[in-house]
Amino acid sequence: KAGVSLSTVSLVVNGNGYVSDDMRERVRKAMQALNYVPNELARNLYHDCTNLVGVIVPTIRHPFFATFTAHLQHALAAQGLRTMLCSTADEADGEIQYVDMLRRHMMDGIIMAAHTEHPADYWTSIHRPIVAFDRTLGEGVPVVRSDHEQGGRLIARQLIDSGARHVVLVGGPRSQFAEGTTFPTIRYHLTVERLLAEAGIACDYVEAGTVADIAAHEATACAIFEQYPDVDAIVGSDVVASVALQEASRRGIEVPADLQVIAYDGTLMAETAGKRLTAIRQDFPAIAAALAVRMDSQIAADGGPASPSKNDSASDVDTQPTPEEVIPVALIPGETTR
């Protein structure tokens, strides 16, 4: 239709090599007349890349992971990468399927943000781009996480300075605290417990099921008042904190005069719980950007194309990521602490 060779069409479609303006315009007009759309699958096979990244999370029903995936999708798109989302709560074999797709080059990388039962040597044996969020998968697998120790210190300081006497922490199964756990998030609980103990403040930990079991978190937040009638501070996820605040209101407990409530995550839910919750806010834009950059550099190191938005010097640095990148958190004062 354009009256040019196949190689000329290829140069125009792929945007590389020299083609005169006249030739380029003839090819473009022919494409438009024929409603021609390049075959992305064929191009991906040729370049040995898909620009597709698998993101594995426990559930997208939880406000934290809903917020996390929204920011991550935006950050990956800025690197020229598309997102394929898997919620392990909704797809039991999703993790295995995604790893299989990665091994068969049906996607370029995986960002792992869910609990896994696989040992470290499973992940390190894949030898394809993998970046972990808030968990340790094995030596050589880059990790991006929030500074949970800092979060624990901020919570403890707020409670100590405000005169708290009996604090209840709500979190996942205590078995996650075992030696060698993959969960860096336990560090905020451990930090709070240690600092409160040093200050002589009573502190109890209540298990609320896995992060995907939102109903268990809600039930636990309500049960705290029966189990610990003298509780004067509750710390938990945005879900737990919101339900605890509502339960306190039903029981006629004044917040923050008689009960302080601190949320950990700082999603939109912390601002719409009836009162604006005091919260440890994780920096979702910074987390997402760090994960996207590391994934892009991992793909480049694996032989795929680096993002054209980077210059050569930046790419050289990014292809040698440090084992762990820690993103600061912040205490956002609300109406639920003194």
C-alpha positions as CSV (number, residue, x, y, z in Angstrom):
1,K,0.0,0.0,0.0
2,A,2.8,2.4,0.8
3,G,5.1,1.2,-2.0
4,V,8.1,0.6,0.3
5,S,10.0,-2.4,1.5
6,L,9.1,-4.4,4.6
7,S,12.2,-3.3,6.4
8,T,11.2,0.4,5.9
9,V,7.7,-0.3,7.4
10,S,9.5,-2.0,10.3
11,L,11.7,1.0,11.0
12,V,8.7,3.3,11.0
13,V,6.5,1.1,13.2
14,N,9.3,0.5,15.7
15,G,10.6,4.1,15.6
16,N,14.3,3.2,15.1
17,G,16.7,3.7,12.2
18,Y,16.7,6.4,9.6
19,V,13.7,6.8,7.3
20,S,13.2,9.9,5.2
21,D,10.2,12.1,6.1
22,D,8.5,11.3,2.8
23,M,8.8,7.5,3.3
24,R,7.7,7.8,7.0
25,E,4.6,9.8,5.9
26,R,3.7,7.3,3.2
27,V,3.9,4.4,5.7
28,R,1.8,6.3,8.2
29,K,-0.9,7.1,5.7
30,A,-1.0,3.5,4.6
31,M,-1.3,2.3,8.2
32,Q,-4.2,4.8,8.7
33,A,-6.0,3.7,5.5
34,L,-5.7,0.0,6.4
35,N,-6.5,0.6,10.1
36,Y,-3.2,-1.3,10.8
37,V,-2.3,-1.9,14.5
38,P,1.1,-3.3,15.3
39,N,1.0,-6.9,16.8
40,E,2.3,-6.3,20.3
41,L,2.7,-10.0,21.0
42,A,5.0,-10.4,18.0
43,R,7.0,-7.3,18.9
44,N,7.4,-8.6,22.5
45,L,8.6,-11.9,21.2
46,Y,11.1,-10.2,19.0
47,H,12.4,-7.9,21.8
48,D,12.0,-10.7,24.5
49,C,10.0,-8.4,26.7
50,T,6.4,-7.8,27.5
51,N,6.5,-4.6,29.6
52,L,4.2,-6.4,31.9
53,V,4.8,-6.7,35.6
54,G,3.0,-9.0,38.0
55,V,2.0,-7.4,41.3
56,I,1.0,-10.0,44.0
57,V,-0.9,-8.7,47.1
58,P,-2.9,-10.5,49.8
59,T,-6.1,-8.7,49.0
60,I,-7.3,-5.5,47.3
61,R,-10.3,-5.2,49.8
62,H,-8.0,-3.9,52.5
63,P,-7.6,-0.1,52.3
64,F,-3.8,-0.4,52.6
65,F,-3.4,-2.6,49.5
66,A,-6.1,-0.7,47.5
67,T,-4.1,2.5,48.1
68,F,-0.8,0.7,47.5
69,T,-1.8,-0.8,44.1
70,A,-3.3,2.5,42.9
71,H,0.0,4.3,43.5
72,L,2.1,1.4,42.2
73,Q,0.2,1.1,38.9
74,H,0.8,4.9,38.3
75,A,4.5,4.6,39.1
76,L,5.0,1.5,36.9
77,A,3.2,3.3,34.0
78,A,5.7,6.2,34.4
79,Q,8.5,3.6,33.7
80,G,6.6,2.3,30.6
81,L,5.4,-0.8,32.4
82,R,1.9,-2.3,32.7
83,T,0.5,-3.9,35.8
84,M,-1.0,-7.4,36.1
85,L,-2.6,-7.7,39.6
86,C,-3.1,-10.8,41.6
87,S,-4.9,-11.0,44.9
88,T,-3.9,-14.2,46.7
89,A,-7.1,-14.2,48.8
90,D,-9.1,-14.3,45.6
91,E,-6.9,-16.6,43.5
92,A,-5.4,-19.4,45.6
93,D,-2.8,-20.5,43.0
94,G,-2.1,-17.0,41.7
95,E,1.4,-16.8,43.2
96,I,2.5,-20.1,41.5
97,Q,0.9,-19.1,38.2
98,Y,2.6,-15.7,38.1
99,V,6.0,-17.2,38.9
100,D,5.4,-19.7,36.0
101,M,4.5,-16.8,33.7
102,L,7.7,-15.0,34.7
103,R,9.8,-18.1,34.1
104,R,8.2,-18.6,30.7
105,H,8.9,-14.9,29.8
106,M,5.2,-14.1,29.7
107,M,5.9,-11.1,32.0
108,D,9.0,-9.2,32.7
109,G,9.0,-9.2,36.5
110,I,7.1,-9.7,39.8
111,I,6.6,-7.3,42.7
112,M,5.8,-9.6,45.7
113,A,3.8,-7.9,48.4
114,A,2.0,-10.9,49.9
115,H,2.9,-13.6,52.5
116,T,4.6,-16.6,51.0
117,E,5.2,-20.1,52.3
118,H,8.0,-20.7,49.9
119,P,11.6,-20.8,51.4
120,A,14.1,-18.2,50.3
121,D,15.9,-20.6,47.9
122,Y,12.7,-20.9,45.9
123,W,12.7,-17.2,45.1
124,T,16.5,-16.9,44.5
125,S,16.4,-19.9,42.2
126,I,14.0,-18.2,39.7
127,H,16.8,-15.9,38.4
128,R,14.3,-13.4,36.9
129,P,13.4,-9.8,38.0
130,I,11.7,-9.9,41.4
131,V,11.4,-7.0,43.9
132,A,9.9,-7.6,47.4
133,F,7.7,-5.1,49.2
134,D,7.7,-5.2,53.0
135,R,9.0,-8.7,53.2
136,T,12.3,-10.6,52.9
137,L,12.3,-13.2,50.2
138,G,16.0,-14.2,50.1
139,E,19.5,-12.9,49.6
140,G,19.9,-10.8,46.4
141,V,16.1,-10.0,46.1
142,P,15.8,-6.2,46.5
143,V,13.4,-5.1,49.2
144,V,11.5,-1.8,49.6
145,R,9.8,-1.2,52.9
146,S,8.6,1.5,55.3
147,D,10.7,2.4,58.3
148,H,8.5,0.5,60.8
149,E,11.0,0.9,63.6
150,Q,10.5,4.7,63.2
151,G,6.8,4.1,63.2
152,G,7.0,2.2,66.5
153,R,9.1,5.0,68.1
154,L,6.7,7.7,67.0
155,I,3.7,5.7,68.4
156,A,5.5,5.0,71.7
157,R,6.6,8.6,72.2
158,Q,3.0,9.8,71.6
159,L,1.6,7.4,74.1
160,I,4.3,7.9,76.7
161,D,4.1,11.7,76.5
162,S,0.2,11.7,76.7
163,G,0.2,9.6,79.9
164,A,-1.2,6.3,78.5
165,R,-1.5,3.5,81.1
166,H,-2.7,0.4,79.3
167,V,-2.1,0.1,75.5
168,V,-3.5,-2.7,73.3
169,L,-1.8,-3.4,70.0
170,V,-3.8,-5.2,67.3
171,G,-2.0,-7.1,64.5
172,G,-1.6,-10.3,62.6
173,P,-0.8,-13.8,64.0
174,R,1.9,-13.7,66.6
175,S,3.6,-16.6,64.8
176,Q,4.8,-13.9,62.3
177,F,7.1,-12.7,65.0
178,A,9.3,-15.8,64.9
179,E,13.0,-15.6,64.0
180,G,13.5,-15.3,60.3
181,T,10.0,-14.0,59.5
182,T,9.5,-12.4,56.1
183,F,7.5,-9.6,57.7
184,P,9.3,-6.3,58.4
185,T,6.0,-4.8,59.6
186,I,6.3,-6.7,62.9
187,R,9.1,-4.3,63.8
188,Y,6.7,-1.5,64.7
189,H,4.9,-3.8,67.2
190,L,8.1,-5.0,68.7
191,T,9.5,-1.4,69.0
192,V,6.3,-0.1,70.7
193,E,6.3,-3.1,73.2
194,R,9.9,-2.5,74.1
195,L,9.7,1.2,74.6
196,L,6.4,1.0,76.6
197,A,7.9,-1.7,78.8
198,E,10.9,0.5,79.5
199,A,8.5,3.3,80.5
200,G,6.5,1.0,82.8
201,I,3.3,1.1,80.7
202,A,1.2,-2.0,80.4
203,C,0.9,-3.3,76.8
204,D,-1.0,-6.3,75.4
205,Y,-1.0,-7.7,71.9
206,V,-4.2,-9.0,70.3
207,E,-4.2,-11.2,67.2
208,A,-6.7,-10.3,64.6
209,G,-6.2,-12.8,61.8
210,T,-4.4,-12.4,58.5
211,V,-4.5,-9.1,56.6
212,A,-7.1,-10.5,54.2
213,D,-9.5,-11.4,57.0
214,I,-11.1,-8.0,57.4
215,A,-14.1,-9.3,59.3
216,A,-11.7,-10.7,62.0
217,H,-10.1,-7.3,62.4
218,E,-13.4,-5.7,62.9
219,A,-14.6,-8.3,65.4
220,T,-11.3,-8.0,67.3
221,A,-11.5,-4.2,67.5
222,C,-15.0,-4.6,69.2
223,A,-13.9,-7.4,71.5
224,I,-11.0,-5.4,73.0
225,F,-13.4,-3.4,75.3
226,E,-14.7,-6.6,76.9
227,Q,-11.3,-8.2,77.2
228,Y,-9.5,-5.1,78.5
229,P,-12.0,-2.8,80.2
230,D,-9.2,-0.5,81.5
231,V,-7.7,0.0,78.0
232,D,-6.9,3.6,77.4
233,A,-5.1,3.4,74.0
234,I,-5.6,1.2,71.0
235,V,-3.2,0.9,68.1
236,G,-3.9,-1.0,64.9
237,S,-4.5,-0.7,61.1
238,D,-6.8,1.9,59.7
239,V,-9.6,-0.7,59.7
240,V,-9.0,-1.7,63.4
241,A,-8.7,2.0,64.5
242,S,-11.8,3.0,62.7
243,V,-13.9,0.2,64.1
244,A,-12.5,0.8,67.6
245,L,-13.4,4.5,67.4
246,Q,-17.0,3.7,66.4
247,E,-17.3,1.0,69.2
248,A,-16.0,3.5,71.7
249,S,-18.7,6.0,70.6
250,R,-21.4,3.4,71.0
251,R,-20.2,2.7,74.5
252,G,-20.1,6.3,75.5
253,I,-16.2,6.4,75.8
254,E,-14.8,9.8,75.2
255,V,-12.0,9.9,72.6
256,P,-9.3,11.1,73.2
257,A,-10.0,12.0,76.9
258,D,-10.6,8.4,78.0
259,L,-9.3,6.5,75.1
260,Q,-6.6,7.3,72.5
261,V,-6.7,5.6,69.1
262,I,-3.8,5.5,66.6
263,A,-4.1,4.1,63.1
264,Y,-1.2,2.5,61.3
265,D,-1.1,3.1,57.5
266,G,-2.7,6.5,56.9
267,T,-5.0,5.7,54.0
268,L,-8.1,7.7,53.2
269,M,-10.0,5.6,55.8
270,A,-8.1,7.3,58.6
271,E,-9.7,10.6,57.6
272,T,-13.2,9.4,57.2
273,A,-13.8,7.3,60.4
274,G,-16.0,9.8,62.1
275,K,-13.1,11.6,63.7
276,R,-9.9,12.3,61.9
277,L,-7.6,9.5,63.3
278,T,-4.1,10.2,64.5
279,A,-2.1,8.0,62.1
280,I,1.3,6.7,61.1
281,R,1.2,7.4,57.4
282,Q,3.2,5.3,55.1
283,D,4.5,7.3,52.1
284,F,2.7,5.5,49.3
285,P,4.0,7.7,46.4
286,A,7.6,7.2,47.6
287,I,7.1,3.4,48.1
288,A,5.6,3.0,44.7
289,A,8.3,5.1,43.0
290,A,11.1,3.1,44.6
291,L,9.5,-0.2,43.6
292,A,9.0,0.9,40.0
293,V,12.5,2.1,39.7
294,R,14.0,-1.0,41.1
295,M,11.8,-3.2,39.0
296,D,12.8,-1.3,35.9
297,S,16.5,-1.6,36.7
298,Q,16.1,-5.3,37.5
299,I,14.5,-5.8,34.0
300,A,17.4,-3.9,32.4
301,A,19.9,-6.0,34.3
302,D,18.1,-9.1,33.1
303,G,18.6,-8.1,29.5
304,G,15.4,-6.2,28.9
305,P,15.1,-2.5,27.8
306,A,15.7,0.2,30.4
307,S,13.1,2.9,30.7
308,P,13.9,5.6,28.2
309,S,13.2,8.2,30.9
310,K,16.5,7.5,32.5
311,N,19.9,8.7,31.4
312,D,22.8,6.3,31.2
313,S,24.4,7.3,34.5
314,A,21.2,6.8,36.4
315,S,20.7,3.4,34.8
316,D,24.2,2.3,35.8
317,V,23.3,3.1,39.4
318,D,19.9,1.6,39.3
319,T,21.1,-1.8,38.0
320,Q,23.0,-2.3,41.2
321,P,20.3,-1.8,43.8
322,T,21.1,-2.0,47.5
323,P,19.5,-5.0,49.3
324,E,16.9,-2.9,51.2
325,E,15.5,0.6,50.7
326,V,13.7,2.0,53.7
327,I,11.1,4.7,53.2
328,P,10.4,7.1,56.2
329,V,7.0,7.3,57.8
330,A,5.3,10.2,59.5
331,L,3.0,10.7,62.5
332,I,-0.1,12.7,61.3
333,P,-1.8,14.2,64.3
334,G,-5.6,13.8,64.4
335,E,-8.5,14.1,66.8
336,T,-8.0,10.8,68.5
337,T,-4.9,11.5,70.7
338,R,-4.1,13.9,73.5
